[in-house]
Amino acid sequence: MSLLLRNQVLEMFDHAYQNYMDHAYPADELMPLTCRGRVRGLEPSRGDIDDALGKFSLTLIDTLDTLALLNKTVEFEEAVRRVVADVRLDNDIVVSVFETNIRVLGGLLGGHSMAVMLKESGRMVWYQDELLHMAKDLGLRLLPAFNTSSGLPYPRVSNCTHVHALHAMVLFRALISLFLERALDFLWEKRQRNSNLVGTTINIHSGEWVRRDSGVGAGIDSYYEYLMKAYILLGDDRFLQRFNTHYASIMKYISQPPLLLDVHIHKPLLPARTWMDSLLAFFPGLQVLKGDIRPAIETHEMLYQVTKKHNFLPEAFTTDFRVHWAQHPLRPEFAESTYFLYKATRDPYYLEVGRTILENLNRFARVPCGFAAMKDVRTGSHEDRMDSFFLAEMFKYLFLLFAEEDDLPFNVEDYVFTTEAHLLPLSLSTASNSQELDDSNFEWTCPNTRLLFPDPAFPRNLRKPIRSTVDKSCPRPTTHREPGMGRPPLRAQDFMASNPEHLELLRRMGVSLIHLKDGRVQLVQHATQAVSAIAAEDGMRFMQEMMELSSQQQKEQLPPRAVQIVSHPYFGRVVLTAGPAQFGLDLSKSSSGMRGFVTVAEPYNGCSELSNGEIVAGRIALLQRGQCMFAEKARHIHKAGAIGGIVIDDNEGSSSDTAPLFQMAGDGRNTDDVTLPLLFLFHKEGNILLEALKEYREVEVLLSDKARDRDHTSPASLEPVDQSQLTTQEQTTDDSVLGQESVQPAEGLGSYVSVDVGEEPAVDGDSSSQSVDSLMADWQEDLEAFKQMEKDEL
């Protein structure tokens, strides 16, 4: 069986690789549905996903050592020649530091390792370390990203940036020093000392955790892998000690066999979410390296049962093993763990798991021009996408799973697999081989699996109850009918969360609506909870429409707006960064903006007709986020006669200093009836406005697309000033209505850059011109710091 499956892996690899070379090269990736290459800038932007594309033939570089491992030496040599001759690394384009590091730099180093091996065996005698020199060049272009006070890199860097040349091995040591030692030391110091957990997103300057949830999946997976493999490659005991400390906390708080659920780092007994993402599928493989086989078997079995339910691992799935995010971009992590478990146990069960992976790829993802990512595992729809990691990792692990020792051109035990499955030789290790062993070292080593499993039935006995648990939690949909369902299905564009009839229709379709703490509304469908099979299909269609509507709204990106306090004693010198709305008056088309006095709406959430309409009329209404759609709030204050609205976040502590701004989405209906401007303030900025109102009773603001300047001693009209005086933040869309988070999880520890240029000191009622001047001076000082930070980032 293994021989047939190994040959099938080779045939599938040839199908994917040859179609990339025929239809996409030298583009970064293949678009398998349209049979052409994906070139950044020529195709519609996909957001952060495109940051991996740097116009450097990404897929070819990422696939180099896979070609060598699969004994395709002719194709490997030709690929190396192409990379050396055709690839440019100095393209004027901003790329992801993480993705470029693991895919391109790793791919070049892995390719170099293979080329050296072949040269030593008498092939590729012409090779003169060209790939290593390219890796050095790329590494030098990445180094400026690490020029931060913490050692954590900026998330993106321009390929045009270059520092003075270094010897290739000196560069390798520099990368180890800058990234591993400085960055990992910083993260270790910033761990939560009681739980020994780290969050998923950190401010690279202040070291404050922006996201305090901790798990083993998206945003944090590679951190744990780096610790373990840094120890394997470099032999530094500190990395293993840190990994063991984190691992103990993971098993204490995050591991709920067979589940791995995110928790809050400060309150680790409190779950942070009720779903898991597919990137955690790598973790059983890491547990094998750690030597903790039993939980690896349990978690892997749970993942396998979810895979059999949905043909692939959904990008995210719930604790009862249903789809949370329906995409599957052909991720290799489950195949990776399958290989490591087979290598540790030699249990033929994992060969059957591998065969299931192969069959599903051929049945559901194979297309004439390659393999296409799944847009929705429930419907089988495709996405015009074949990421480079599919060739770099998936076929590497599947080939290793089915290959016999004689099939391999080298001993894989002499290499360590990077997070992108690139092969780095253990000979790179900087550790001494003459270390003395003491008894404590034995707790760090992998156990002998033959002694661990003297009974061949032991792994099977571990898997059986987990298979039963998944089957009971996620049964096949039942079909029964309920009278009175002859009404037309609810469409996404017509949905109103405040409409009781719509909520009842959702219930019948098996769709539940959850109001999240941050004000969004999340929709989740459980087909088995629908009143009939037809209703379940209607629910599926409704959810698809919601995701398409959400995706469309996310593309309509708008720049930030300004809320400027213009009354005494501020006189226009306090400017609050505000998020825009995708509906209502477009302030960018208004030369004067909207100026007026503010008042608090009653009810504060603005979700029903206002009881203080006579006070709100002619003023700008202050509203609290949550409970209903933004457009619904706007309609209520518009009906009361307000000239504008400001929605204040109800999430205490939120600030534009530490969170990306978002724009308020519509409700799926025609919003042409909303003609007033609506802006959004985070909790901190909103409190500044509320405190000013509490202190002075009459507070006048200007809503505009940019701050206006005025002499604080003169009531003259405001004039436009440089847009750079506004706090600059990354924007994301707030799907307040949709709640369908279709964003792909990102591998690796996320870094986050935030700046503080707008924190205003408190102003008391007796503020003099001196205090106003002091406020202006502080603001100007922060502005200069921000400008300098912008230069550093560029």
C-alpha positions in Angstrom: 0.0 0.0 0.0 2.8 2.4 0.9 4.4 2.1 -2.5 1.1 2.9 -4.3 0.4 5.9 -2.0 4.0 7.2 -2.4 3.6 7.1 -6.2 0.3 8.8 -5.9 1.9 11.6 -3.9 4.5 12.0 -6.7 1.8 12.2 -9.4 -0.2 14.8 -7.4 3.0 16.9 -6.8 3.8 16.8 -10.5 0.3 17.9 -11.3 0.5 20.9 -9.0 4.2 21.8 -9.8 4.0 21.5 -13.5 0.8 23.6 -13.7 2.6 26.3 -11.7 5.6 26.2 -14.1 3.4 26.1 -17.2 0.8 28.7 -16.3 2.1 30.9 -13.5 6.0 31.1 -13.4 7.6 33.6 -12.7 4.6 34.9 -10.8 4.5 34.2 -7.0 1.6 31.8 -7.0 -0.7 29.8 -9.3 -4.4 30.7 -9.7 -5.6 27.2 -10.5 -9.2 28.1 -11.5 -8.2 30.6 -14.1 -4.9 28.9 -15.0 -2.7 31.9 -14.6 -0.2 33.5 -12.2 -1.1 35.7 -9.3 0.9 39.0 -9.6 0.6 41.4 -6.8 -0.9 44.7 -8.0 -2.5 43.1 -11.1 -5.1 41.2 -9.2 -7.7 42.6 -6.7 -6.1 43.0 -3.3 -6.8 40.2 -0.7 -5.5 42.3 2.2 -2.8 40.9 4.4 -2.7 37.6 2.5 -1.0 39.4 -0.4 1.9 40.6 1.9 3.5 37.2 1.3 3.9 38.1 -2.4 7.0 40.0 -3.3 7.4 39.3 -7.0 10.2 36.8 -6.3 8.7 33.6 -7.7 7.6 32.6 -4.2 6.2 29.2 -5.1 9.4 28.1 -6.9 11.7 29.1 -4.1 9.4 27.6 -1.5 9.4 24.3 -3.4 13.1 23.9 -3.9 14.0 21.4 -1.2 10.7 19.5 -1.8 12.0 18.7 -5.3 15.2 17.4 -3.9 13.5 15.3 -1.2 11.2 13.7 -3.9 14.2 12.6 -5.9 13.4 15.1 -8.7 17.1 16.1 -9.1 16.8 17.2 -12.7 13.8 19.4 -11.9 15.6 20.7 -8.8 18.8 21.7 -10.7 16.7 23.4 -13.4 14.7 25.2 -10.6 17.9 26.4 -9.0 19.2 27.8 -12.3 15.9 29.6 -12.8 16.0 31.1 -9.3 19.6 32.3 -9.7 19.0 33.7 -13.2 15.5 35.2 -12.9 14.6 36.1 -9.3 15.1 39.7 -8.1 15.0 40.4 -4.4 15.1 44.2 -4.7 11.6 44.8 -6.0 10.0 48.0 -4.6 7.3 46.3 -2.6 6.4 46.0 1.0 6.2 42.4 2.2 5.4 40.5 5.4 8.6 39.9 7.4 7.3 36.7 8.9 6.1 35.1 5.6 9.2 36.3 3.7 11.4 34.9 6.4 9.8 31.4 6.6 9.0 31.0 2.9 11.7 32.8 0.9 14.7 33.0 3.2 13.9 29.5 4.5 13.4 28.2 0.9 16.7 29.6 -0.2 18.6 28.1 2.7 16.8 24.8 2.3 17.6 24.8 -1.4 21.2 25.6 -0.7 21.4 22.7 1.7 20.1 20.3 -1.0 22.4 21.8 -3.6 25.5 21.3 -1.4 24.4 17.7 -0.7 24.1 17.0 -4.5 27.4 18.7 -5.3 29.1 16.5 -2.7 27.7 13.5 -4.5 29.0 14.6 -7.9 26.0 16.5 -9.3 25.6 20.2 -9.7 29.3 20.7 -9.7 28.7 24.2 -11.2 27.0 25.4 -8.0 28.9 28.1 -6.1 26.6 28.9 -3.2 24.5 31.2 -5.3 21.3 30.4 -3.2 23.2 31.1 0.0 24.3 34.5 -1.4 20.7 35.3 -2.3 19.7 34.3 1.2 22.3 36.7 2.6 21.0 39.5 0.4 17.4 38.9 1.5 18.4 38.6 5.1 20.1 42.0 5.0 16.9 43.4 3.6 14.9 42.0 6.5 17.3 43.1 9.2 16.0 46.7 9.4 12.7 45.4 10.5 14.3 44.2 13.7 15.6 47.7 14.5 13.2 48.2 17.4 13.7 48.7 21.1 12.3 45.3 21.9 14.0 43.3 19.1 10.5 42.2 17.9 10.3 43.1 14.2 8.0 45.4 12.4 5.4 43.2 10.7 6.3 44.5 7.2 9.4 45.8 5.5 10.3 47.2 2.1 12.5 45.0 -0.1 14.4 48.1 -1.2 15.9 48.5 2.2 19.4 47.1 2.4 22.3 47.3 4.9 26.0 46.8 4.4 27.2 43.4 3.3 28.2 40.7 5.8 29.6 37.2 5.3 26.8 34.7 4.9 27.5 32.9 8.2 28.0 36.2 10.0 24.5 37.1 8.7 23.2 33.8 10.0 24.6 34.5 13.5 23.2 38.1 13.3 19.8 36.8 12.6 20.0 34.4 15.5 21.2 37.2 17.8 18.6 39.7 16.6 15.6 37.4 16.2 16.0 34.5 18.5 17.9 35.9 21.4 16.6 39.5 21.6 13.0 38.7 20.4 12.6 35.6 22.4 14.2 37.1 25.5 11.7 40.0 25.2 8.7 37.7 24.9 9.9 35.6 27.8 10.1 38.7 30.0 6.6 39.7 28.9 5.0 36.4 29.7 2.3 36.5 32.4 4.2 35.5 35.5 1.4 33.7 37.2 0.1 31.6 34.3 3.4 31.6 32.3 1.4 32.2 29.1 1.9 34.7 26.4 -0.7 36.5 24.3 -1.1 36.5 20.6 -0.5 40.2 19.7 2.0 42.5 21.3 2.9 46.2 20.9 6.5 45.9 19.7 7.5 49.2 21.2 5.8 49.3 24.6 5.6 45.5 25.2 2.0 45.7 26.1 -0.2 42.8 25.1 -2.8 44.0 22.6 -4.6 40.6 22.6 -4.3 38.7 25.9 -5.8 35.5 24.7 -3.4 32.5 24.6 -3.6 29.2 22.7 -1.5 27.1 20.4 -3.1 28.1 17.1 -3.1 31.2 14.8 -0.9 34.1 16.0 1.2 32.1 18.4 1.9 28.6 16.9 5.3 29.3 15.5 6.5 30.8 18.8 6.4 27.5 20.6 7.9 25.8 17.5 10.7 28.2 17.5 11.6 27.6 21.1 11.7 23.8 20.7 13.6 23.9 17.3 16.0 26.6 18.4 17.1 24.2 21.1 17.4 21.3 18.7 19.4 23.4 16.2 21.4 25.6 18.6 21.6 23.5 21.7 20.9 26.4 24.1 19.2 25.0 27.2 17.4 28.3 27.8 15.1 27.7 24.9 14.2 24.2 26.1 13.6 25.4 29.6 11.3 28.1 28.4 9.5 25.7 26.2 9.0 23.3 29.0 7.6 26.1 31.3 5.2 27.2 28.6 4.2 23.6 27.8 3.4 22.8 31.4 1.0 25.8 31.4 -0.5 24.8 28.1 -1.3 21.4 29.4 -2.6 22.8 32.6 -4.9 25.5 31.2 -5.3 25.3 27.4 -5.4 21.5 26.9 -8.9 20.0 27.6 -8.4 16.6 26.0 -8.9 16.2 23.2 -9.6 20.0 22.8 -7.1 22.9 22.8 -9.0 26.0 23.8 -7.7 29.6 24.1 -7.8 31.2 27.5 -7.0 34.6 29.0 -3.4 34.9 30.1 -4.4 36.8 33.3 -7.4 34.5 34.0 -6.3 31.2 32.5 -9.2 29.3 33.9 -11.5 31.5 31.8 -12.0 30.4 28.2 -11.4 33.1 25.6 -13.4 31.5 22.9 -15.5 28.4 22.1 -13.9 27.5 18.8 -10.5 26.3 17.5 -8.6 27.2 14.4 -6.9 24.8 12.0 -3.4 26.0 12.6 -3.3 24.2 15.9 -3.2 20.9 14.0 0.6 21.3 14.0 0.7 20.9 17.8 0.4 17.0 18.0 3.6 16.9 15.9 5.3 19.3 18.3 4.2 17.1 21.2 5.8 14.1 19.5 9.1 16.1 19.4 8.5 16.9 23.1 7.9 13.2 23.8 4.4 13.6 25.1 2.7 11.0 22.8 -0.6 10.3 24.6 -2.1 13.8 24.2 -0.7 14.0 20.7 -2.7 10.9 19.8 -5.8 12.2 21.4 -5.8 15.7 19.8 -4.8 14.2 16.4 -7.7 11.8 16.5 -10.1 14.6 17.3 -8.8 16.5 14.2 -9.1 13.4 12.1 -12.7 12.9 13.0 -13.4 16.5 12.2 -11.7 16.0 8.9 -13.8 13.0 8.1 -16.9 15.0 8.9 -16.1 17.9 6.6 -13.6 16.3 4.2 -11.0 18.9 5.3 -10.3 20.8 8.5 -12.4 23.9 8.4 -10.3 27.1 9.0 -12.1 27.1 12.4 -14.5 24.8 14.1 -16.5 24.8 17.3 -16.2 22.7 20.4 -19.0 20.5 19.2 -16.9 20.0 15.9 -19.1 22.1 13.6 -17.9 24.6 11.1 -17.0 28.1 12.4 -15.0 29.4 9.4 -15.7 27.3 6.3 -12.6 28.0 4.3 -9.7 25.5 3.9 -6.6 26.9 2.0 -5.0 23.4 1.7 -3.1 23.8 4.9 -0.5 21.1 5.7 -0.4 21.1 9.5 -2.6 18.0 9.9 -0.5 16.0 7.5 2.6 17.2 9.4 1.3 15.8 12.7 0.2 12.6 11.0 3.8 12.0 9.7 5.4 12.7 13.1 2.9 10.4 14.9 3.5 7.6 12.4 7.3 8.1 12.8 6.9 7.8 16.6 4.5 4.9 16.8 4.8 3.1 13.4 1.1 2.5 13.8 -0.3 1.7 10.3 -3.4 3.6 11.3 -1.7 6.8 10.4 -1.0 5.5 6.9 -4.8 5.2 6.6 -5.1 8.8 7.8 -2.6 9.9 5.1 -4.6 8.0 2.4 -7.7 9.9 3.5 -5.9 13.2 3.0 -4.8 12.1 -0.5 -8.2 10.9 -1.5 -9.9 14.1 -0.3 -7.4 16.3 -2.1 -8.0 14.4 -5.3 -11.8 14.2 -5.0 -12.5 17.7 -3.8 -9.6 20.1 -4.5 -8.1 18.8 -7.7 -8.8 20.9 -10.8 -7.3 20.8 -14.3 -4.7 23.4 -13.5 -3.6 22.3 -10.1 -5.3 22.1 -6.7 -7.7 24.8 -5.6 -8.3 26.0 -2.0 -11.8 25.3 -0.6 -13.9 28.4 -0.2 -16.5 26.4 1.8 -15.9 22.9 3.0 -19.7 22.5 3.4 -20.6 23.2 -0.2 -17.3 22.2 -1.9 -16.9 25.5 -3.6 -13.4 26.5 -4.6 -11.2 29.6 -4.3 -8.8 30.6 -7.1 -5.8 30.1 -4.9 -3.0 27.6 -4.4 -0.6 28.9 -1.8 3.1 28.1 -2.0 3.0 26.2 1.3 0.9 23.5 -0.4 4.0 22.5 -2.5 6.5 23.3 0.2 4.9 21.3 3.0 1.9 19.2 2.1 3.7 16.9 -0.4 6.9 16.8 1.7 5.1 15.4 4.7 2.9 13.0 2.7 5.9 11.7 0.8 7.8 11.1 4.0 4.8 9.4 5.5 4.6 6.8 2.7 8.3 6.5 1.7 10.6 3.7 2.8 14.0 4.6 4.0 15.6 3.6 0.7 13.3 6.0 -1.1 14.9 9.0 0.5 18.0 10.7 -1.0 19.4 11.6 2.4 18.9 10.9 6.1 16.2 13.3 7.3 17.4 12.8 10.9 20.4 15.0 10.0 18.0 18.0 9.4 15.5 20.0 11.4 12.2 21.1 9.7 11.5 24.8 9.9 8.0 26.1 10.5 7.6 26.0 6.7 9.1 22.5 6.5 12.4 23.7 5.0 15.4 21.5 5.8 18.2 23.1 7.8 21.2 20.8 8.6 21.9 20.1 12.2 25.6 20.8 11.4 24.6 24.5 11.6 24.4 24.0 15.4 26.5 26.4 17.4 26.4 24.1 20.5 29.3 22.1 21.7 29.0 18.3 21.3 31.1 17.6 24.4 28.5 18.6 27.0 28.3 16.4 30.1 24.9 14.9 30.8 23.2 14.8 34.2 20.0 13.2 35.3 17.9 16.3 34.7 18.6 16.1 31.0 16.6 12.9 30.7 13.3 14.6 31.4 13.9 16.7 28.3 14.4 13.8 25.9 11.9 12.0 23.7 10.9 8.6 25.1 11.5 5.3 23.3 8.1 4.7 21.7 8.7 1.0 21.6 8.8 0.9 25.4 5.9 3.4 25.6 3.6 1.2 23.6 4.4 -2.4 24.4 0.8 -3.2 23.6 0.0 -2.4 19.9 -3.7 -1.8 21.0 -2.8 1.0 23.3 -3.0 3.9 20.7 -6.2 2.3 19.4 -7.7 2.4 22.9 -6.9 6.0 23.2 -8.6 6.9 19.9 -11.8 5.0 20.4 -13.5 7.2 23.0 -12.6 10.4 21.0 -14.1 9.0 17.8 -17.3 8.3 19.8 -17.3 11.8 21.3 -17.1 13.5 17.9 -19.8 11.2 16.5 -22.2 12.1 19.3 -21.4 15.8 19.2 -21.8 16.2 15.5 -24.5 13.8 14.2 -25.8 13.8 10.7 -28.5 16.4 10.1 -32.0 15.1 10.7 -34.9 15.9 8.4 -38.3 16.6 9.8 -41.0 19.1 8.9 -42.9 21.7 10.7 -46.2 23.1 9.4 -46.3 26.7 8.3 -42.9 26.9 6.6 -44.3 27.9 3.2 -43.0 31.5 3.5 -40.2 32.8 1.2 -36.7 32.5 2.7 -35.1 35.5 4.5 -32.4 37.3 2.4 -29.2 38.7 4.0 -29.8 42.2 2.6 -33.2 42.3 4.3 -32.2 41.1 7.7 -32.7 43.4 10.8 -31.5 42.1 14.1 -34.2 44.1 15.9 -37.0 42.5 13.9 -38.7 39.7 16.0 -40.1 38.1 12.8 -36.6 37.9 11.3 -35.2 36.4 14.5 -37.9 33.7 14.4 -37.0 32.9 10.8 -33.4 32.6 11.8 -34.4 30.1 14.6 -36.3 28.0 12.1 -33.2 27.9 9.8 -31.0 26.8 12.7 -29.2 30.2 12.8 -28.5 31.6 16.2 -27.6 35.3 16.9 -25.2 36.2 19.6 -24.5 39.8 20.7 -20.8 39.9 21.4 -19.2 42.0 24.1 -17.5 44.3 21.6 -20.8 45.3 20.0 -20.8 43.0 17.0 -23.5 40.5 16.2 -22.3 37.0 15.4 -24.4 34.5 13.4 -23.8 30.8 13.7 -25.7 28.1 11.9 -26.3 24.6 13.3 -28.1 22.7 10.5 -29.4 20.0 12.9 -31.3 22.7 14.8 -33.3 23.7 11.7 -36.9 22.7 11.6 -36.5 20.9 8.3 -33.9 20.0 5.6 -35.3 22.8 3.4 -35.0 25.3 6.2 -31.4 24.2 6.8 -30.6 24.8 3.1 -32.2 28.2 3.4 -30.0 28.9 6.4 -26.9 27.8 4.5 -27.8 30.2 1.7 -28.5 33.0 4.2 -25.1 32.5 5.8 -23.3 32.5 2.4 -25.1 35.8 1.5 -24.0 37.3 4.8 -20.4 36.4 4.2 -20.5 37.8 0.7 -22.1 41.0 2.0 -19.5 41.2 4.7 -16.6 40.7 2.2 -18.0 43.4 0.0 -18.3 45.9 2.8 -14.7 45.1 4.0 -13.4 46.1 0.6 -14.9 49.6 0.9 -12.1 51.0 3.0 -12.3 54.7 4.0 -9.7 56.9 5.7 -10.1 58.0 9.4 -12.1 61.1 10.3 -11.6 63.7 13.0 -13.7 64.9 16.0 -12.3 68.3 17.0 -13.4 70.0 20.2 -13.7 73.7 19.1 -15.4 75.3 22.1 -13.7 76.9 25.2 -11.1 76.1 26.5 -10.0 73.6 23.8 -10.3 76.0 20.8 -9.7 73.2 18.2 -6.6 71.9 19.8 -8.0 68.5 20.9 -8.5 66.3 18.0 -9.8 62.8 18.4 -9.3 60.1 15.8 -12.6 58.7 14.6 -13.7 55.8 12.5 -15.9 56.5 9.5 -19.2 54.9 8.5 -19.9 53.4 5.1 -23.2 55.3 4.9 -24.5 58.8 5.7 -22.9 62.1 4.8 -19.4 61.7 3.3 -17.3 64.2 5.2 -14.5 64.0 2.6 -16.9 65.7 0.2 -17.8 68.5 2.7 -15.5 71.5 2.8 -16.8 72.7 6.1 -17.6 69.4 7.9 -20.4 69.3 10.4 -20.2 71.6 13.4 -22.5 71.5 16.4 -23.0 71.1 20.1 -23.1 67.6 21.5 -25.7 65.9 23.8 -26.2 62.4 25.0 -29.1 60.5 23.4 -31.7 58.8 25.5 -31.7 55.8 25.4 -27.9 56.0 25.2 -27.7 53.0 22.9 -30.0 54.7 20.4 -31.7 51.4 19.5 -35.3 52.8 19.9 -37.1 56.1 19.4 -35.4 58.9 21.5 -37.1 60.2 24.5 -35.2 63.4 24.5 -35.7 64.2 20.9 -36.4 67.9 21.6 -32.9 68.3 23.1 -31.2 66.2 20.4 -32.7 68.3 17.6 -30.2 70.5 15.9 -27.3 68.9 17.9 -24.8 66.1 17.4 -26.0 63.0 19.4 -23.7 60.9 21.5 -24.5 57.2 21.4 -23.2 54.0 23.0 -22.1 51.1 20.8 -24.0 47.8 21.0 -27.4 46.2 21.0 -28.4 47.1 17.5 -26.9 48.1 14.1 -25.1 51.4 13.5 -27.5 52.3 10.7 -30.4 51.7 13.1 -28.9 54.2 15.6 -28.4 56.7 12.8 -32.0 56.5 11.7 -33.3 57.1 15.3 -31.2 60.2 15.8 -32.0 61.4 12.3 -35.7 61.1 13.1 -35.2 63.1 16.3 -33.6 66.0 14.2 -29.9 65.5 15.1 -27.4 66.9 12.6 -24.8 64.2 13.3 -23.9 61.3 15.6 -20.9 60.0 17.4 -20.9 56.3 18.5 -18.7 55.6 21.6 -17.3 52.2 22.2 -18.8 50.3 25.2 -15.7 48.2 25.5 -14.0 49.7 28.6 -10.3 50.6 28.0 -10.4 50.5 24.2 -8.3 53.2 22.6 -7.1 54.2 19.1 -3.6 54.0 20.7 -3.8 50.2 21.1 -6.5 49.0 18.6 -6.9 49.4 14.8 -9.7 51.7 13.8 -12.6 50.2 12.0 -15.4 51.6 9.8 -19.0 51.1 10.7 -20.8 48.8 8.2 -24.4 49.2 7.0 -27.2 46.8 7.8 -27.5 45.2 4.4 -30.4 47.5 3.4 -30.4 50.6 1.4 -29.1 53.4 3.6 -29.7 56.4 1.3 -32.2 57.6 3.9 -29.4 58.3 6.3 -28.0 61.7 5.4 -26.3 62.8 8.5 -22.6 62.0 9.4 -21.9 59.2 11.9 -18.4 58.7 13.4 -17.0 56.2 15.9 -14.8 56.8 18.9 -13.1 54.2 21.1 -13.8 54.2 24.8 -10.8 56.3 25.8 -11.4 59.1 23.2 -15.2 59.0 23.9 -14.5 59.5 27.6 -12.5 62.6 26.8 -15.6 64.0 25.1 -18.0 62.9 27.8 -15.8 64.4 30.5 -15.6 67.7 28.6 -19.4 67.6 28.4 -19.7 66.9 32.1 -17.3 69.7 33.0 -18.5 72.5 30.6 -22.1 71.4 29.8 -21.9 73.1 26.4 -19.3 71.5 24.2 -19.0 72.2 20.5 -17.3 69.9 18.1 -16.4 69.7 14.4 -16.9 66.5 12.5 -14.6 66.5 9.4 -12.3 64.5 7.3 -9.3 66.2 8.7 -8.4 68.5 11.6 -8.7 72.3 11.1 -6.4 74.9 12.6 -7.4 78.1 14.3 -5.8 80.7 16.6 -6.8 79.8 20.1 -7.4 83.5 20.9 -9.6 84.1 17.9 -13.0 82.8 17.0 -12.1 82.9 13.3 -13.2 80.0 11.1 -11.2 76.8 11.1 -8.7 76.2 8.3 -7.5 72.8 7.1 -4.2 71.5 8.4 -1.9 68.7 7.5 -3.6 65.3 7.7 -0.5 63.9 9.5 -1.8 65.7 12.6 -4.4 62.9 12.9 -3.4 59.7 14.6 -2.6 57.2 11.9 -4.0 53.8 12.6 -4.5 50.6 10.5 -8.2 50.2 9.6 -10.4 47.2 9.7 -14.1 46.8 9.1 -16.4 46.3 12.0 -19.0 43.8 10.8 -21.5 45.0 13.4 -24.3 43.4 11.6 -22.7 40.5 9.9 -20.3 39.1 12.6 -19.0 36.7 9.9 -15.2 36.9 10.5 -14.0 35.6 7.2 -10.4 36.7 7.9 -7.8 33.9 7.5 -5.9 33.0 10.6 -2.3 34.1 10.3 0.6 31.8 11.2 3.2 33.0 13.7 3.3 35.5 16.5 1.6 38.7 15.4 3.3 42.0 16.0 1.4 45.2 16.3 2.6 48.8 15.9 0.7 51.6 17.6 1.6 55.2 18.3 0.4 57.6 21.0 0.1 61.1 19.6 -3.3 62.2 20.8 -3.5 61.7 24.6 -4.9 64.9 25.9 -4.2 66.0 29.5 -7.2 66.8 31.7 -8.4 70.5 31.5 -10.1 72.0 34.5 -12.7 74.7 34.5 -10.3 77.4 35.3 -8.0 76.7 32.4 -6.0 79.7 31.4 -4.3 80.5 28.2 -1.1 79.0 29.7 -2.8 75.6 30.2 -4.0 75.7 26.7 -0.5 76.5 25.5 0.8 73.7 27.6 -1.8 71.3 26.0 -0.7 72.5 22.5 3.0 72.0 23.4 2.4 68.5 24.6 0.4 67.7 21.5 3.1 69.1 19.3 5.8 67.1 21.1 3.8 63.9 20.6 3.3 64.8 16.9 7.0 65.2 16.4 7.6 61.8 18.1 5.0 60.2 15.8 6.6 61.7 12.7 10.0 60.3 13.8 8.3 56.9 14.4 6.9 57.0 10.9 10.4 57.6 9.5 11.7 54.6 11.6 9.0 52.4 10.3 9.7 53.3 6.7 
